[in-house]
Amino acid sequence: MLTRFPKAVPEIPVSNIEKAAEYYVNVLGFHFDWGNDEGGIGGVSQGECRLFLTNAEFREHYGNGGSVVIWLNVESKGEVDELYLRWHEAGAKILAAPEDKPWELREFRAADPDGNQLRVFYDFAWELRGEGISAL
C-alpha cells in the first residue's frame, strides 16, 4: 500500500519547448534534461525539483491547457530572498518582490515568457506557533 506520495512533477504549458527550456536554464538556473518541440514535451530540473514543459500540440491530445502557478517551497526566509536576488539579477520577470504575507508565508512571484507563474515561498507559521503567536 502506498504510504507516501511521490514528488509531484508539474506540466508547464509553453509555446515552444526549446525557447522555454532556454529561459528555465539561462535565467532560472534549471538543467535541461531531455525533449524537444517536435516531440511536444521536455524536462528540466534543479535539485529535487522536476518540471515537464509541453507544447500546445502535446496538450491538445490530453485536453489540458492554460497557464499554471507552481509553488516552490524552500527551507528558509533567507532562501526566498537569495533565489529572488539570483533570478532578479539573471533578468527573470519578477511579478512581486519577497514579503511576509498575513497567511504566514514569505514569498515572491516570477513568471516565464508564456505567463506561467512561479511562486517561491517559505512557510514560517511553525516558527510563530513555537512562540505562541500564530492566529490559528
Number of C-alpha atoms within 10 A of each C-alpha: 3 5 5 6 6 7 9 9 12 15 19 26 24 27 16 19 23 18 14 22 25 16 16 22 16 15 18 21 17 20 17 18 14 11 18 17 20 13 12 18 24 24 21 21 17 15 7 6 13 18 20 20 26 25 22 18 14 18 18 10 8 8 8 12 16 12 13 16 15 17 14 13 15 16 11 14 18 12 15 23 19 13 17 23 15 14 18 16 10 13 13 20 16 17 13 13 15 21 14 15 13 8 11 17 18 23 24 22 19 21 18 18 14 15 15 17 20 18 18 22 26 20 18 18 17 12 12 12 12 9 9 10 11 14 10 6
